[in-house]
Amino acid sequence: QVQLVESGGDLVQPGGSLRLSCAASGSGFSSYNMDWYRQPSGKQRELVARIWSDGSTYVSDNVKGRFTISRDNGKKMVYLQMNSLKPEDSAVYYCYTNRPIIGPTWGQGTQVTVSS
């Protein structure tokens, strides 16, 4: 079984920065891809960033150059560094993984609000 727990969400002013963290439980963490999704209020959930088991990364076009995903396999942690935040980045941010047999697992989410 896998559990994901996000933290780090907060209220921040436009132009500010936040780092989100996702703590994973269970074995085999280093072998699996990890994603960050977000869901703005009243909108669909969307993929923000992915980090593969080999450390390669993807970030969506609307956050490219501002957000960075990283992982620490020894600590079973995934991070999302968010810089130059905009009001449109406001959303609940979720950590996600999908493993064989276990299937998809979502964290409970952490709220990010960008507002002056």
C-alpha positions as CSV (number, residue, x, y, z in Angstrom):
1,Q,0.0,0.0,0.0
2,V,1.1,3.5,-0.8
3,Q,0.2,6.7,1.1
4,L,1.0,10.2,0.0
5,V,0.9,13.3,2.3
6,E,1.3,16.8,0.9
7,S,2.4,19.9,2.8
8,G,3.6,23.4,2.2
9,G,0.5,25.1,0.8
10,D,-0.1,28.6,2.0
11,L,-1.3,32.1,1.1
12,V,1.3,34.0,-0.8
13,Q,1.5,37.3,-2.7
14,P,1.9,37.4,-6.5
15,G,5.6,37.0,-7.4
16,G,6.3,35.0,-4.3
17,S,7.6,31.4,-3.9
18,L,6.5,28.2,-2.2
19,R,7.9,24.7,-1.9
20,L,5.4,21.9,-1.7
21,S,6.4,18.6,-0.3
22,C,5.0,15.1,-0.7
23,A,5.9,12.3,1.7
24,A,5.4,8.8,0.4
25,S,5.1,5.6,2.4
26,G,5.7,2.0,1.2
27,S,8.5,0.3,-0.5
28,G,10.0,0.8,-4.0
29,F,9.6,4.6,-4.1
30,S,12.7,5.1,-6.3
31,S,11.2,2.9,-9.0
32,Y,8.1,4.9,-9.8
33,N,7.1,8.1,-11.4
34,M,5.7,10.8,-9.3
35,D,3.3,13.6,-10.3
36,W,2.0,16.9,-9.1
37,Y,-1.5,17.8,-10.2
38,R,-3.6,20.9,-9.3
39,Q,-7.2,21.7,-9.3
40,P,-8.4,25.3,-9.3
41,S,-11.8,25.9,-7.7
42,G,-14.5,24.9,-10.2
43,K,-12.1,23.6,-12.7
44,Q,-10.7,20.2,-13.8
45,R,-7.6,18.7,-12.3
46,E,-4.5,19.1,-14.4
47,L,-1.0,17.7,-14.5
48,V,1.6,20.3,-13.4
49,A,4.8,18.3,-13.3
50,R,6.2,14.7,-13.5
51,I,9.4,13.2,-12.4
52,W,10.4,9.8,-13.7
53,S,12.3,7.1,-11.8
54,D,15.4,8.1,-13.7
55,G,15.1,11.7,-12.6
56,S,14.0,13.2,-15.8
57,T,11.3,15.7,-15.5
58,Y,8.3,17.3,-17.3
59,V,6.5,20.5,-16.4
60,S,3.5,21.9,-18.1
61,D,3.8,24.9,-20.5
62,N,1.9,27.2,-18.2
63,V,4.5,26.8,-15.3
64,K,7.6,26.2,-17.4
65,G,10.5,28.3,-16.2
66,R,8.7,29.0,-12.8
67,F,8.1,25.5,-11.3
68,T,10.6,22.7,-10.7
69,I,9.9,19.2,-9.6
70,S,12.5,17.1,-7.7
71,R,12.7,14.0,-5.6
72,D,14.8,12.6,-2.7
73,N,14.6,8.8,-3.0
74,G,16.4,8.3,0.4
75,K,13.7,10.3,2.1
76,K,10.8,9.1,-0.1
77,M,10.0,12.8,-0.8
78,V,8.9,14.7,-3.9
79,Y,9.0,18.5,-4.1
80,L,7.5,21.2,-6.2
81,Q,9.4,24.5,-6.1
82,M,7.1,27.2,-7.3
83,N,8.5,30.7,-8.1
84,S,7.1,33.8,-9.5
85,L,3.6,32.7,-8.4
86,K,0.6,34.2,-10.2
87,P,-3.0,34.4,-9.0
88,E,-3.9,31.7,-11.7
89,D,-1.6,29.3,-9.8
90,S,-4.1,29.2,-7.0
91,A,-5.4,25.7,-6.6
92,V,-5.4,22.6,-4.5
93,Y,-2.2,20.7,-5.3
94,Y,-2.1,17.0,-5.3
95,C,0.7,14.4,-5.3
96,Y,0.0,11.3,-7.4
97,T,1.5,8.0,-8.3
98,N,0.3,5.0,-10.2
99,R,1.8,1.6,-9.5
100,P,1.3,-1.8,-10.9
101,I,-1.2,-3.9,-8.9
102,I,-1.7,-1.1,-6.3
103,G,-3.1,1.3,-8.9
104,P,-3.4,5.1,-8.7
105,T,-2.9,6.8,-5.4
106,W,-3.7,10.5,-4.6
107,G,-2.7,12.5,-1.6
108,Q,-5.2,14.6,0.3
109,G,-4.1,17.9,-1.3
110,T,-2.6,21.1,-0.1
111,Q,-4.1,24.6,-0.8
112,V,-2.1,27.2,-2.5
113,T,-3.6,30.7,-2.7
114,V,-1.9,33.5,-4.6
115,S,-3.4,36.8,-3.7
116,S,-2.4,40.3,-2.6
